[in-house]
């Protein structure tokens, strides 16, 4: 039996993992509140007059600045986000307000790696999140695959390295790749599994330290013959998912 063990979202793309007890899943949408905001860098392009999803190359990312992987987040019912990092005082912001966006950028500036483009704005787009995929996706990760990578690395890998939404137990390593092209149910929702997720340098960073300490890409390539971890899925029937719910392949 495959079951859900953990749920996460990332309110600001690349900044801040937030653990959830349960979440609604909406048709053709990211997990509610996931990657709702993105931090535009000085080299990025984003049309604020016609805001829409844009590629991750336009935004600050953990692949560029590994310290970002150490941020944690908590979203209040009114939408304000509290962000924490071990080297900074906590900050609570309402990113719908320009003053708070400016406060957030100033707070996060020390976390940006030297030589990276300056973060210049925090942006959103109506009704969409900013996942790395070109469609509104929910990502699913298997704990068995994480164990396989951890064993190959000789150290326990944190789930936070891989920025997944739904973590499951009860599979064999890499079994989730067999779901691509199939439909699954998770809780009361139904999803279509679209693609495996090709990983980037963000996964090299330890979320506890913000430092690159393990070449996960080389481990995936050399030990398993690919550089993929987890799968992206599209919600086709709405529902609710809670820790302990079953995942069934249809």
C-alpha positions as CSV (number, residue, x, y, z in Angstrom):
1,X,0.0,0.0,0.0
2,X,1.3,3.5,-1.0
3,X,0.4,6.3,1.5
4,X,1.1,10.0,1.9
5,X,3.7,10.8,4.6
6,X,4.3,14.5,4.2
7,X,2.9,17.6,2.5
8,X,4.9,20.7,1.7
9,X,4.5,24.0,-0.2
10,X,6.8,26.8,-1.0
11,X,5.0,30.2,-0.8
12,X,7.8,32.2,-2.4
13,X,9.6,30.3,-5.1
14,X,13.0,29.2,-3.8
15,X,12.4,30.9,-0.4
16,X,10.9,28.9,2.4
17,X,9.6,25.4,2.8
18,X,6.3,25.1,4.7
19,X,4.9,21.9,6.0
20,X,1.2,21.2,5.8
21,X,-1.2,18.8,7.5
22,X,-3.6,18.7,4.6
23,X,-4.3,20.6,1.4
24,X,-7.0,20.9,-1.2
25,X,-6.1,20.0,-4.8
26,X,-7.7,22.0,-7.6
27,X,-8.1,21.1,-11.2
28,X,-5.2,22.4,-13.3
29,X,-3.5,24.2,-10.4
30,X,-0.5,24.0,-8.2
31,X,-1.0,23.1,-4.5
32,X,-2.9,26.2,-3.1
33,X,-0.3,28.8,-2.0
34,X,2.6,27.0,-3.6
35,X,5.1,29.2,-5.5
36,X,2.5,31.9,-5.4
37,X,5.3,34.5,-5.4
38,X,8.6,34.6,-7.3
39,X,11.6,36.9,-6.9
40,X,12.6,38.6,-10.1
41,X,16.3,39.2,-10.6
42,X,17.9,42.0,-12.5
43,X,18.5,39.9,-15.6
44,X,15.0,38.4,-15.5
45,X,12.0,39.3,-17.7
46,X,8.5,39.6,-16.4
47,X,5.7,41.8,-17.8
48,X,3.8,43.2,-14.8
49,X,1.2,44.7,-17.1
50,X,0.2,41.2,-18.3
51,X,1.5,38.9,-15.5
52,X,1.7,35.2,-16.3
53,X,3.8,32.1,-15.5
54,X,7.5,32.6,-16.5
55,X,10.5,30.3,-16.6
56,X,12.6,29.8,-13.5
57,X,15.5,31.3,-15.4
58,X,14.0,34.8,-14.6
59,X,14.0,34.3,-10.9
60,X,16.1,33.8,-7.8
61,X,16.7,30.1,-7.2
62,X,18.5,27.8,-4.9
63,X,20.5,26.6,-7.9
64,X,22.1,30.1,-8.0
65,X,22.2,30.9,-4.2
66,X,22.2,27.8,-2.0
67,X,21.6,29.7,1.2
68,X,18.0,30.2,0.0
69,X,17.4,26.5,0.6
70,X,17.7,27.1,4.4
71,X,14.7,29.4,4.6
72,X,11.5,28.1,6.2
73,X,8.0,29.7,5.9
74,X,4.6,29.8,7.6
75,X,1.6,31.3,6.0
76,X,-1.1,32.9,8.2
77,X,-4.8,32.7,7.3
78,X,-4.7,36.3,6.1
79,X,-1.9,35.5,3.6
80,X,1.0,37.1,5.5
81,X,4.1,35.0,5.4
82,X,6.6,34.6,8.2
83,X,10.1,33.6,7.0
84,X,12.9,32.3,9.1
85,X,16.6,31.7,8.6
86,X,19.2,30.7,11.2
87,X,21.3,33.8,10.6
88,X,18.5,36.4,10.4
89,X,15.7,37.6,12.5
90,X,12.3,36.4,11.5
91,X,10.3,38.6,9.2
92,X,6.5,38.7,8.5
93,X,5.3,40.3,5.3
94,X,2.2,40.9,3.3
95,X,3.6,40.6,-0.3
96,X,0.6,42.3,-1.8
97,X,2.0,45.6,-0.3
98,X,5.0,47.3,-2.0
99,X,6.5,48.3,1.3
100,X,6.5,44.7,2.5
101,X,8.0,43.5,-0.8
102,X,10.8,46.0,-0.3
103,X,11.3,44.8,3.3
104,X,11.5,41.2,2.2
105,X,14.1,41.9,-0.5
106,X,16.2,43.8,2.0
107,X,15.9,40.9,4.5
108,X,16.8,38.3,1.9
109,X,19.7,40.1,0.3
110,X,22.4,38.5,2.5
111,X,21.3,35.1,1.3
112,X,22.1,35.8,-2.3
113,X,25.3,34.4,-3.5
114,X,28.0,36.8,-4.6
115,X,28.1,37.3,-8.3
116,X,24.4,36.6,-8.8
117,X,22.0,39.2,-10.2
118,X,20.4,41.5,-7.7
119,X,16.8,40.6,-6.7
120,X,14.7,43.6,-7.8
121,X,11.0,42.7,-7.3
122,X,8.6,40.1,-5.9
123,X,5.9,39.2,-8.5
124,X,2.8,37.1,-8.8
125,X,0.3,36.3,-11.6
126,X,-3.5,35.8,-11.1
127,X,-4.5,32.3,-10.6
128,X,-1.2,30.6,-11.2
129,X,1.9,29.6,-9.3
130,X,5.5,29.5,-10.6
131,X,6.6,25.9,-10.6
132,X,9.6,25.0,-12.8
133,X,7.3,23.0,-15.1
134,X,5.6,24.8,-17.9
135,X,2.2,23.7,-16.6
136,X,0.6,24.1,-13.2
137,X,1.9,21.0,-11.4
138,X,1.9,19.1,-8.1
139,X,5.1,17.2,-7.5
140,X,5.2,13.8,-5.9
141,X,8.3,12.2,-4.4
142,X,9.0,8.7,-3.0
143,X,10.8,8.2,0.3
144,X,12.2,4.9,-1.2
145,X,14.0,6.9,-3.9
146,X,15.3,9.3,-1.3
147,X,16.7,6.4,0.7
148,X,18.4,5.0,-2.4
149,X,20.1,8.3,-3.0
150,X,21.0,8.7,0.6
151,X,22.6,5.2,0.6
152,X,24.6,6.0,-2.5
153,X,25.7,9.3,-1.0
154,X,26.7,7.8,2.3
155,X,24.6,10.3,4.2
156,X,20.9,11.0,4.9
157,X,19.4,13.3,2.4
158,X,16.8,15.8,3.6
159,X,13.4,15.8,1.8
160,X,13.8,19.6,1.6
161,X,16.6,19.2,-1.0
162,X,14.1,18.1,-3.6
163,X,11.2,20.6,-2.9
164,X,8.4,18.1,-3.3
165,X,4.7,18.7,-2.6
166,X,3.6,15.2,-1.7
167,X,5.8,12.6,-0.3
168,X,4.8,8.9,-0.2
169,X,5.9,5.7,1.3
170,X,5.3,2.1,0.2
171,X,7.0,2.1,-3.2
172,X,10.2,0.6,-4.5
173,X,13.0,3.0,-5.5
174,X,12.1,4.9,-8.7
175,X,8.7,3.1,-9.0
176,X,7.1,6.6,-9.4
177,X,8.6,6.9,-12.9
178,X,6.3,4.0,-13.9
179,X,3.4,6.2,-13.2
180,X,4.2,8.7,-16.0
181,X,1.3,8.7,-18.5
182,X,-1.0,7.1,-15.9
183,X,-3.6,8.5,-13.5
184,X,-3.5,8.2,-9.8
185,X,-5.7,9.0,-6.9
186,X,-4.3,10.7,-3.8
187,X,-6.8,11.2,-1.0
188,X,-10.0,12.2,-2.8
189,X,-8.3,13.9,-5.8
190,X,-7.3,12.4,-9.1
191,X,-4.1,13.4,-11.0
192,X,-2.4,12.6,-14.3
193,X,1.3,12.0,-13.9
194,X,2.9,13.9,-16.7
195,X,6.7,13.8,-16.4
196,X,9.7,12.9,-14.2
197,X,11.5,15.9,-12.8
198,X,15.0,16.6,-14.0
199,X,17.0,18.0,-11.1
200,X,19.3,21.0,-10.9
201,X,22.1,22.3,-8.7
202,X,19.6,23.4,-6.0
203,X,19.7,19.8,-4.7
204,X,23.5,20.0,-4.0
205,X,22.7,22.3,-1.0
206,X,22.1,21.0,2.5
207,X,18.9,22.8,3.7
208,X,20.2,22.8,7.2
209,X,23.4,24.7,6.4
210,X,22.7,26.4,3.1
211,X,26.0,25.0,1.8
212,X,26.6,22.7,-1.1
213,X,27.9,19.5,0.4
214,X,26.7,16.6,-1.9
215,X,26.9,16.3,-5.6
216,X,23.4,14.8,-6.0
217,X,23.5,15.2,-9.8
218,X,26.6,13.1,-10.1
219,X,25.2,10.5,-7.8
220,X,22.0,10.3,-9.8
221,X,23.9,10.0,-13.1
222,X,26.6,7.7,-12.0
223,X,24.6,5.4,-9.7
224,X,21.2,5.4,-11.3
225,X,21.8,6.4,-15.0
226,X,19.6,9.6,-14.9
227,X,19.3,13.0,-13.2
228,X,15.7,12.8,-12.3
229,X,13.9,12.7,-8.9
230,X,10.2,12.7,-8.4
231,X,7.4,13.3,-10.9
232,X,5.1,16.2,-11.8
233,X,1.4,15.6,-12.0
234,X,-1.6,17.6,-13.2
235,X,-4.8,17.6,-11.1
236,X,-7.8,16.4,-13.2
237,X,-10.4,15.8,-10.4
238,X,-10.4,18.1,-7.4
239,X,-10.2,16.7,-3.9
240,X,-8.3,16.9,-0.6
241,X,-5.1,15.1,0.5
242,X,-4.1,14.5,4.1
243,X,-1.1,12.8,5.7
244,X,-1.9,9.0,5.8
245,X,-4.1,9.1,2.7
246,X,-3.6,6.3,0.2
247,X,-2.2,6.8,-3.3
248,X,-3.5,4.4,-5.9
249,X,-2.4,3.9,-9.5
250,X,-5.4,3.5,-11.8
